Amino acid sequence: MSRARQPPLVTGISPNEGISWTKVTIRGENLGTGPTDLIGLTICGHNCLLTAEWMSASKIVCRVGQAKNDKGDIIVTTKSGGKGTSTVSFKLLKPEKIGILDQSAVWVDEMNYYDMRTDRNKGIPPLSLRPANPLGIEIDKGRFPQKDLESLFPGMSADFTSENFSAAWYLIENHSTTSFDQLKTAVVNLKKQANKKNEGSLAYVKGGLSTFFEAQDALSAIHQKLEADGTEKVEGSMTQKLENVLNRASNTADTLFQEVLGRKDKADSTRNALNVLQRFKFLFNLPLNIERNIQKGDYDVVINDYEKAKSLFGKTEVQVFKKYYAEVETRIEALRELLLDKLLETPSTLHDQKRYIRYLSDLHAPGDPAWQCIGAQHQWILQLMHNCKESYTLDSDVRPSPIGHLSQTSGRDDAWRYKAPQQVVFVEKLTKLVVSQLPNFWKLWVSYVNGSLFSETAEKSGQMERSKKNARQRQNDFKKMIQEVMHSLVKLIRGALLPFSLREGELRQYGGWEMKSELSGQWLTHIIQTVRLSSESLTALEIPNDMLQIIQDLILDLRVRCIIVTLQHTAEDIKRLAEKEDWVVDNEGLTSLPSQFEQCIIHSLQSLKTVLDCKPGEASHYTAYFLTKIPSLSVDVSSPDLFGSIHEESSLSSEQRLLIALSNCRYLERHTFLNIAEHFEKHGFQGVDKITQVSMESLKELDQRLFEMYIEFKADPIVGSLEPGIYAGYFDWKDCLIPTGVRNYLKEALVNIIAVHAEVFTISKDLVPRVMSRVVEAVSEELSRLMQCVSSFSKNGALQVPEYFVLLLAEYEYFCLPCRSSFKQALEALPQLSSGTDRKLLEELLNKFKSSMHLQLTCFQASSSAMMKT
């Protein structure tokens, strides 16, 4: 809070003595902050505020009035400091009365005297003056209404110079509260004035006695001479001479007094003119003062002077006053035009707009300046928005992003801001422009509605009520203005980011970004945050929600677009992961691809978290939309295109890469998708089970295709070699020798199966049971088919090794249920060995084979498989 100002202190006055109406200069400290701050000035108890002219905080110039006291202090009172004190005093001198014919270096103040020259029938000497206070005591005006006095004394007057003068009326009006003793003193004063008047008349007569006696002697001499001559001729001659003497005396008197009377008339004329100028100097100097104050910007002073002149001279009939008042009106009209131009000038602050509107209201400007200002501000905001768009669509150079103050806490450096796409920079600048301009525009309307734009003068004149009535009638017009600004803001943003959402005509007006590249999800997320901040700022202004709904619709479309773009870019990034596959396997048979896939999904999920979080007033059905996109994303991730490079030249074979892909798929199923589901739940998403289920189904479909491809690569050669091996050398089941061991084709098939086992075991131990079961199944099915195709067997043919092979494989875990079914069908096709010798021979051959192939057969042992699983 600011400290209160000190009270005024008068430390000097120049001159320090003088008569009434003497011009003095007052000096001191804290004499006010301006003309309007000065509210009181007394010298010797007389109020001198009307003649005071504030020069500075240490200087005031004024004229001393008719004070009651001969000597007193100089007291200054201000709004800011209150009533002050004085260290000096002023002495009021009584003016000397100057006669009409006396020379004087100053003009005589004649306001307290009455010229009685026209009242010659009352015995008062010509050119005499009478004081305005005939009783000689203090006048104390009563509070009796003038109408009551007029009805009480009909046809009379309180003016003591009037023929109808009423002493009772005069006493009631001027001395109603005067004491009886003071009235006695007044009677004594009247007697003294009467005596002085008589003495003045007697002195007047005494002064002319010599002339009277001379005239009397002349007449006596003439009369004696007429008697002595006794003739009529002499009498006629003397009479004629007397007449000539009197004429010459009259002419001489006229000649002597003509110059004096002329000077007197001229002095009276000049004095009257100066009195008029002095009395009405305010009006005569007003046009020039108006010009000076306009140049200094003191519009309040101009308005106060104009109101004063209008009240005093607005209806005058005096031609001189009418002429000067017309000049004042001309200057005021020019001021109205100047203030209106300043009001409609852009840019301008809300404070200046309110100030100019108040000035125009006090000057009674025609029309509705406040509404004109609102309309001008509306058009200016729209023009700024379109100019902002043109500055970016017509200029292809990349501009620096003006979001320095917005991103100071975001961790982005200057390089990031300079790399921002033009659409991003445009949206930031556009929203910043609207957020900076619309609040003042809205506050101006609120002030217009509640009438706070107008001063007390306008309130007294009823102008405030008229303004409120106009505001109520124009509410729909202002609502259309706000909606037009909102529509322009939204369509300009749509033209830059969502051009497909505009009609063809709107696209021509708000578009022009065809040559600019599409934004990524990261930039769209940043734009959504920018638009959200703008929406929150506008909501804080208490703008109705229906006017801001269009911004919420824009945020909705931007969020949907951001989701689509982010998912598309994520899918493309995942597809490009195949290019990063180096086929380097870790101890678990995995490459870095599953981890990269998981990180890509998690990063996409985190980037969408801000977009999917619903702010107050926003729709909340984006999670469902996102859920519909994730399964398709998983399908894309699990497509064989990821392994499009398996046929490229590398140290690994295609079958090995297929095994690596199967291992990665298995890891995705058992770990990656579960981790992703946890991240979904961590971010508060619903329906995660459905995402996982659909993703698993898609992954299993891919896994099955890859598995079938690998089995085709590995099992088909083994299966295909069985039939040629059986019938090699024109072998015949009906005519063959007694077997002495396992035939070579069976040994080759077993070795190939063992090679498959070794390859799978090298890549991923967990895949061994699955692959081996399928290979054994394929071999068993082929053997079953071949045995069923033999029409008949000889005794020696029944002892061939296929039976050994079947019995051998049946002992191991890879001999699955389909395998048993196939081998069962094959055994049923073979003749039964009824002889114990034959069965013993078969057992010996089988044991011999086990012994010779012991090392190779260890890979089929259950213990080894169990150990591998652990």
Backbone hydrogen bonds, N-H to C=O, Kabsch-Sander energy under -0.5 kcal/mol:
donor,donor_aa,acceptor,acceptor_aa,energy
5,R,80,S,-0.5
9,L,29,E,-2.5
10,V,85,T,-2.3
11,T,9,L,-0.6
11,T,27,R,-1.9
12,G,27,R,-1.7
14,S,25,T,-2.1
18,G,91,K,-1.9
21,W,64,V,-4.5
22,T,19,I,-1.2
24,V,62,C,-2.8
25,T,14,S,-2.7
26,I,24,V,-0.5
26,I,60,I,-3.5
27,R,12,G,-2.7
28,G,58,S,-1.3
29,E,9,L,-2.8
31,L,57,A,-3.0
37,D,34,G,-0.9
38,L,34,G,-0.9
38,L,35,P,-0.6
39,I,37,D,-0.7
39,I,77,T,-2.1
40,G,77,T,-1.6
42,T,75,I,-2.3
43,I,46,H,-2.2
44,C,73,D,-1.8
46,H,43,I,-1.9
48,C,41,L,-3.4
48,C,46,H,-0.6
51,T,48,C,-0.6
52,A,49,L,-0.8
53,E,61,V,-2.8
55,M,59,K,-1.8
56,S,59,K,-2.0
59,K,56,S,-1.1
60,I,26,I,-2.4
61,V,53,E,-2.2
62,C,24,V,-2.1
64,V,22,T,-2.4
67,A,65,G,-1.6
68,K,44,C,-0.6
69,N,44,C,-1.1
72,G,90,F,-1.9
74,I,88,V,-0.7
75,I,42,T,-2.4
75,I,73,D,-0.6
76,V,74,I,-0.5
77,T,40,G,-2.9
78,T,82,G,-2.1
79,K,37,D,-2.2
82,G,78,T,-1.7
84,G,76,V,-2.1
85,T,8,P,-2.0
87,T,10,V,-2.8
90,F,72,G,-2.6
91,K,16,N,-2.2
92,L,70,D,-4.4
92,L,90,F,-0.5
93,L,18,G,-2.3
93,L,91,K,-0.6
110,E,108,V,-0.8
113,Y,110,E,-1.5
114,Y,130,R,-1.1
116,M,114,Y,-0.6
116,M,128,S,-1.2
119,D,116,M,-1.3
120,R,118,T,-1.0
122,K,119,D,-0.7
123,G,120,R,-0.7
128,S,125,P,-1.1
130,R,114,Y,-0.9
132,A,112,N,-1.1
136,G,133,N,-0.7
140,D,174,N,-2.9
142,G,173,E,-2.1
149,L,145,P,-1.6
150,E,146,Q,-2.3
151,S,147,K,-2.2
152,L,148,D,-1.8
153,F,149,L,-2.3
156,M,153,F,-1.6
157,S,164,N,-2.1
160,F,158,A,-0.6
162,S,159,D,-1.9
165,F,162,S,-1.1
166,S,157,S,-3.1
167,A,165,F,-0.5
170,Y,166,S,-2.2
171,L,167,A,-2.6
172,I,168,A,-2.6
173,E,169,W,-2.4
174,N,170,Y,-2.5
175,H,171,L,-2.5
176,S,140,D,-0.7
178,T,175,H,-0.7
183,L,179,S,-1.8
184,K,180,F,-2.1
185,T,181,D,-2.1
186,A,182,Q,-2.0
187,V,183,L,-1.9
188,V,184,K,-2.1
189,N,185,T,-2.1
190,L,186,A,-2.2
191,K,187,V,-2.2
192,K,188,V,-2.3
193,Q,189,N,-2.3
194,A,190,L,-2.2
195,N,191,K,-2.5
196,K,192,K,-2.6
197,K,193,Q,-1.8
198,N,194,A,-2.4
199,E,195,N,-3.2
200,G,196,K,-2.1
201,S,197,K,-2.3
202,L,198,N,-2.9
203,A,199,E,-2.5
204,Y,200,G,-1.9
205,V,201,S,-2.1
206,K,202,L,-3.0
207,G,203,A,-2.4
208,G,204,Y,-0.6
208,G,205,V,-1.1
209,L,206,K,-1.5
212,F,208,G,-2.0
213,F,209,L,-3.3
214,E,210,S,-2.5
215,A,211,T,-2.4
216,Q,212,F,-2.3
217,D,213,F,-3.0
218,A,214,E,-2.3
219,L,215,A,-2.3
220,S,216,Q,-2.2
221,A,217,D,-2.7
222,I,218,A,-2.3
223,H,219,L,-2.3
224,Q,220,S,-2.4
225,K,221,A,-2.3
226,L,222,I,-2.0
227,E,223,H,-1.7
228,A,224,Q,-2.3
229,D,225,K,-2.2
230,G,226,L,-2.4
235,E,231,T,-1.4
236,G,232,E,-2.2
237,S,233,K,-2.4
238,M,234,V,-3.1
239,T,235,E,-2.3
240,Q,236,G,-2.0
241,K,237,S,-2.2
242,L,238,M,-2.9
243,E,239,T,-2.2
244,N,240,Q,-2.0
245,V,241,K,-2.8
246,L,242,L,-2.6
247,N,243,E,-2.2
248,R,244,N,-2.9
249,A,245,V,-2.9
250,S,246,L,-2.6
251,N,247,N,-3.0
252,T,248,R,-3.1
253,A,249,A,-2.7
254,D,250,S,-2.8
255,T,251,N,-2.7
256,L,252,T,-2.9
257,F,253,A,-2.6
258,Q,254,D,-1.6
259,E,255,T,-0.7
260,V,256,L,-0.5
261,L,257,F,-3.2
262,G,258,Q,-2.2
263,R,259,E,-2.5
264,K,260,V,-2.3
265,D,261,L,-2.6
266,K,262,G,-2.8
267,A,263,R,-2.9
268,D,264,K,-2.8
269,S,265,D,-2.6
270,T,266,K,-2.9
271,R,267,A,-3.0
272,N,268,D,-2.7
273,A,269,S,-2.3
274,L,270,T,-2.8
275,N,271,R,-2.5
276,V,272,N,-2.2
277,L,273,A,-2.8
278,Q,274,L,-3.2
279,R,275,N,-2.8
280,F,276,V,-2.7
281,K,278,Q,-0.6
283,L,280,F,-0.5
284,F,280,F,-1.9
285,N,281,K,-2.5
286,L,282,F,-0.7
286,L,283,L,-0.5
289,N,285,N,-2.5
290,I,286,L,-2.8
291,E,287,P,-1.9
292,R,288,L,-2.2
293,N,289,N,-2.7
294,I,290,I,-2.3
295,Q,291,E,-2.1
296,K,292,R,-1.8
297,G,293,N,-0.9
297,G,294,I,-0.5
298,D,293,N,-2.4
299,Y,297,G,-1.8
302,V,298,D,-1.6
303,I,299,Y,-2.5
304,N,300,D,-2.4
305,D,301,V,-2.5
306,Y,302,V,-2.5
307,E,303,I,-2.4
308,K,304,N,-2.1
309,A,305,D,-2.7
310,K,306,Y,-2.7
311,S,307,E,-2.1
312,L,308,K,-1.7
313,F,309,A,-3.3
314,G,310,K,-1.4
316,T,313,F,-1.0
322,K,318,V,-2.7
323,K,319,Q,-2.3
324,Y,320,V,-2.2
325,Y,321,F,-2.8
326,A,322,K,-2.0
327,E,323,K,-1.6
328,V,324,Y,-1.9
329,E,325,Y,-2.4
330,T,326,A,-1.9
331,R,327,E,-2.1
332,I,328,V,-2.4
333,E,329,E,-2.4
334,A,330,T,-1.9
335,L,331,R,-2.0
336,R,332,I,-2.4
337,E,333,E,-2.1
338,L,334,A,-2.3
339,L,335,L,-2.9
340,L,336,R,-2.3
341,D,337,E,-2.3
342,K,338,L,-2.3
343,L,339,L,-2.3
344,L,340,L,-2.3
345,E,341,D,-0.7
353,Q,349,T,-2.1
354,K,350,L,-2.4
355,R,351,H,-2.1
356,Y,352,D,-2.7
357,I,353,Q,-2.2
358,R,354,K,-2.2
359,Y,355,R,-2.3
360,L,356,Y,-2.6
361,S,357,I,-2.2
362,D,358,R,-2.5
363,L,359,Y,-1.9
364,H,361,S,-1.4
365,A,360,L,-2.5
372,Q,368,D,-2.1
373,C,369,P,-2.4
374,I,370,A,-2.1
375,G,371,W,-2.5
376,A,372,Q,-2.3
377,Q,373,C,-2.6
378,H,374,I,-2.1
379,Q,375,G,-2.2
380,W,376,A,-2.1
381,I,377,Q,-2.4
382,L,378,H,-2.0
383,Q,379,Q,-2.3
384,L,380,W,-2.5
385,M,381,I,-2.1
386,H,382,L,-2.1
387,N,383,Q,-2.6
388,C,384,L,-2.1
389,K,385,M,-1.7
390,E,386,H,-2.5
391,S,387,N,-2.2
392,Y,388,C,-0.7
392,Y,389,K,-1.0
393,T,389,K,-2.5
394,L,390,E,-2.0
396,S,394,L,-0.6
401,S,417,R,-0.9
403,I,401,S,-1.1
407,S,403,I,-2.0
410,S,407,S,-0.8
412,R,407,S,-0.6
417,R,413,D,-1.4
418,Y,414,D,-2.2
419,K,415,A,-1.3
420,A,417,R,-1.0
425,V,421,P,-2.2
426,F,422,Q,-2.8
427,V,423,Q,-2.4
428,E,424,V,-2.3
429,K,425,V,-2.5
430,L,426,F,-2.9
431,T,427,V,-2.6
432,K,428,E,-2.2
433,L,429,K,-2.1
434,V,430,L,-2.3
435,V,431,T,-2.8
436,S,432,K,-1.8
437,Q,433,L,-1.8
438,L,434,V,-2.9
441,F,437,Q,-1.8
442,W,438,L,-2.9
443,K,439,P,-2.8
444,L,440,N,-2.3
445,W,441,F,-1.6
446,V,442,W,-2.3
447,S,443,K,-2.5
448,Y,444,L,-1.9
449,V,445,W,-2.2
450,N,446,V,-2.4
451,G,447,S,-0.9
452,S,447,S,-1.1
453,L,447,S,-0.9
454,F,451,G,-1.2
459,E,455,S,-1.8
460,K,456,E,-2.4
461,S,457,T,-1.9
462,G,459,E,-0.9
463,Q,458,A,-1.8
464,M,458,A,-1.0
466,R,462,G,-1.7
467,S,463,Q,-2.3
468,K,464,M,-2.5
469,K,465,E,-2.1
470,N,466,R,-2.4
471,A,467,S,-2.5
472,R,468,K,-2.2
473,Q,469,K,-1.7
474,R,470,N,-1.3
475,Q,472,R,-0.8
478,F,474,R,-2.4
479,K,475,Q,-2.4
480,K,476,N,-2.0
481,M,477,D,-1.7
482,I,478,F,-2.4
483,Q,479,K,-2.5
484,E,480,K,-2.4
485,V,481,M,-2.2
486,M,482,I,-2.7
487,H,483,Q,-2.9
488,S,484,E,-2.4
489,L,485,V,-2.5
490,V,486,M,-2.7
491,K,487,H,-2.8
492,L,488,S,-2.3
493,I,489,L,-1.9
494,R,490,V,-2.7
495,G,491,K,-2.7
496,A,492,L,-1.3
497,L,493,I,-2.4
498,L,494,R,-1.7
501,S,498,L,-2.0
502,L,499,P,-1.6
507,L,503,R,-2.5
508,R,504,E,-1.5
509,Q,505,G,-1.1
510,Y,506,E,-3.2
511,G,507,L,-1.9
516,K,513,W,-1.6
524,L,520,S,-2.2
525,T,521,G,-2.3
526,H,522,Q,-1.9
527,I,523,W,-2.3
528,I,524,L,-2.5
529,Q,525,T,-2.1
530,T,526,H,-2.0
531,V,527,I,-2.8
532,R,528,I,-2.5
533,L,529,Q,-2.4
534,S,530,T,-2.0
535,S,531,V,-2.5
536,E,532,R,-2.5
537,S,533,L,-2.1
538,L,534,S,-2.2
539,T,535,S,-2.4
540,A,536,E,-1.8
541,L,538,L,-0.9
542,E,539,T,-2.0
543,I,538,L,-0.9
547,M,544,P,-1.1
548,L,544,P,-0.9
549,Q,545,N,-0.9
551,I,548,L,-1.0
552,Q,548,L,-1.4
553,D,549,Q,-2.2
554,L,550,I,-1.7
555,I,551,I,-2.5
556,L,552,Q,-2.2
557,D,553,D,-2.3
558,L,554,L,-2.6
559,R,555,I,-2.4
560,V,556,L,-2.3
561,R,557,D,-2.6
562,C,558,L,-2.5
563,I,559,R,-2.3
564,I,560,V,-2.5
565,V,561,R,-2.8
566,T,562,C,-2.7
567,L,563,I,-2.7
568,Q,564,I,-2.6
569,H,565,V,-2.8
570,T,566,T,-2.5
571,A,567,L,-2.8
572,E,568,Q,-2.3
573,D,569,H,-2.5
574,I,570,T,-2.5
575,K,571,A,-2.3
576,R,572,E,-1.8
577,L,574,I,-1.2
578,A,575,K,-1.1
579,E,576,R,-1.0
580,K,576,R,-0.6
580,K,577,L,-1.3
581,E,577,L,-0.5
581,E,578,A,-0.9
585,V,583,W,-0.7
586,D,590,L,-2.4
589,G,586,D,-1.7
596,Q,592,S,-2.4
597,F,593,L,-2.8
598,E,594,P,-2.5
599,Q,595,S,-2.6
600,C,596,Q,-2.3
601,I,597,F,-2.3
602,I,598,E,-2.6
603,H,599,Q,-2.7
604,S,600,C,-2.1
605,L,601,I,-2.6
606,Q,602,I,-2.8
607,S,603,H,-2.4
608,L,604,S,-1.5
609,K,605,L,-0.8
609,K,606,Q,-0.6
610,T,606,Q,-0.7
612,L,608,L,-2.9
613,D,609,K,-1.6
618,E,615,K,-2.3
625,Y,621,H,-0.9
626,F,622,Y,-2.8
627,L,623,T,-2.5
628,T,624,A,-1.6
629,K,625,Y,-0.9
629,K,626,F,-0.8
630,I,626,F,-1.9
633,L,629,K,-1.8
634,S,630,I,-2.5
635,V,631,P,-2.4
636,D,632,S,-2.1
637,V,633,L,-2.2
638,S,634,S,-2.1
639,S,636,D,-1.1
642,L,639,S,-1.7
643,F,640,P,-2.0
644,G,641,D,-1.7
646,I,643,F,-1.7
647,H,644,G,-0.5
648,E,645,S,-1.4
657,R,653,S,-2.1
658,L,654,S,-2.2
659,L,655,E,-2.1
660,I,656,Q,-2.3
661,A,657,R,-2.6
662,L,658,L,-2.6
663,S,659,L,-2.5
664,N,660,I,-2.6
665,C,661,A,-2.5
666,R,662,L,-2.5
667,Y,663,S,-2.0
668,L,664,N,-2.6
669,E,665,C,-2.4
670,R,666,R,-2.1
671,H,667,Y,-2.5
672,T,667,Y,-1.7
673,F,668,L,-2.6
675,N,671,H,-2.5
676,I,672,T,-2.6
677,A,673,F,-2.3
678,E,674,L,-2.0
679,H,675,N,-1.9
680,F,676,I,-2.2
681,E,677,A,-2.4
682,K,678,E,-2.5
683,H,679,H,-1.8
684,G,681,E,-1.4
685,F,680,F,-2.5
691,I,687,G,-1.5
692,T,688,V,-2.7
693,Q,689,D,-2.6
694,V,690,K,-2.6
695,S,691,I,-2.3
696,M,692,T,-2.7
697,E,693,Q,-2.3
698,S,694,V,-2.1
699,L,695,S,-2.6
700,K,696,M,-2.9
701,E,697,E,-2.0
702,L,698,S,-2.0
703,D,699,L,-3.0
704,Q,700,K,-2.7
705,R,701,E,-1.8
706,L,702,L,-2.6
707,F,703,D,-2.5
708,E,704,Q,-2.7
709,M,705,R,-1.9
710,Y,706,L,-2.2
711,I,707,F,-2.9
712,E,708,E,-2.2
713,F,709,M,-2.0
714,K,710,Y,-2.2
715,A,711,I,-3.0
716,D,711,I,-0.9
716,D,712,E,-0.6
718,I,714,K,-0.9
719,V,715,A,-3.1
720,G,716,D,-3.0
721,S,717,P,-1.2
721,S,718,I,-0.5
722,L,718,I,-0.5
722,L,719,V,-1.1
723,E,719,V,-0.6
725,G,721,S,-1.5
726,I,722,L,-2.3
727,Y,723,E,-2.0
728,A,725,G,-0.8
730,Y,727,Y,-1.1
746,L,743,R,-0.5
747,K,743,R,-1.6
748,E,744,N,-2.8
749,A,745,Y,-2.1
750,L,746,L,-2.4
751,V,747,K,-2.5
752,N,748,E,-2.3
753,I,749,A,-2.1
754,I,750,L,-2.5
755,A,751,V,-2.3
756,V,752,N,-2.0
757,H,753,I,-2.4
758,A,754,I,-2.6
759,E,755,A,-2.3
760,V,756,V,-2.6
761,F,757,H,-2.8
762,T,758,A,-1.9
763,I,759,E,-1.4
764,S,760,V,-2.9
767,L,764,S,-1.0
768,V,765,K,-1.2
771,V,767,L,-2.5
772,M,768,V,-2.9
773,S,769,P,-2.1
774,R,770,R,-1.4
775,V,771,V,-2.2
776,V,772,M,-2.8
777,E,773,S,-2.1
778,A,774,R,-2.1
779,V,775,V,-2.3
780,S,776,V,-3.0
781,E,777,E,-2.5
782,E,778,A,-1.9
783,L,779,V,-2.6
784,S,780,S,-2.5
785,R,781,E,-2.1
786,L,782,E,-2.6
787,M,783,L,-2.8
788,Q,784,S,-2.1
789,C,785,R,-1.0
790,V,786,L,-0.6
790,V,787,M,-0.9
794,S,733,W,-2.6
798,A,794,S,-1.7
799,L,796,N,-0.9
800,Q,797,G,-1.4
803,E,800,Q,-1.3
804,Y,801,V,-0.5
805,F,801,V,-3.4
806,V,802,P,-2.5
807,L,803,E,-2.7
808,L,804,Y,-3.0
809,L,805,F,-2.6
810,A,806,V,-1.7
811,E,808,L,-1.2
812,Y,809,L,-1.5
813,E,860,F,-0.6
815,F,812,Y,-1.5
816,C,814,Y,-1.8
820,R,816,C,-2.3
821,S,817,L,-2.2
822,S,818,P,-2.3
823,F,819,C,-3.0
824,K,820,R,-2.3
825,Q,821,S,-1.9
826,A,822,S,-2.0
827,L,823,F,-2.9
828,E,824,K,-2.0
829,A,825,Q,-1.1
830,L,826,A,-0.8
830,L,827,L,-0.6
834,S,832,Q,-0.9
839,R,835,S,-1.9
840,K,836,G,-2.2
841,L,837,T,-2.4
842,L,838,D,-2.5
843,E,839,R,-2.3
844,E,840,K,-2.4
845,L,841,L,-2.4
846,L,842,L,-2.0
847,N,843,E,-2.6
848,K,844,E,-2.3
849,F,845,L,-1.9
850,K,846,L,-2.3
851,S,847,N,-2.4
852,S,848,K,-2.2
853,M,849,F,-2.0
854,H,851,S,-0.9
857,L,853,M,-2.4
858,T,854,H,-0.8
858,T,855,L,-0.7
859,C,856,Q,-0.9
860,F,857,L,-1.7
861,Q,858,T,-1.3
865,S,861,Q,-1.7
866,A,862,A,-2.9
867,M,863,S,-2.6
868,M,864,S,-2.3
869,K,865,S,-2.1
870,T,866,A,-1.7
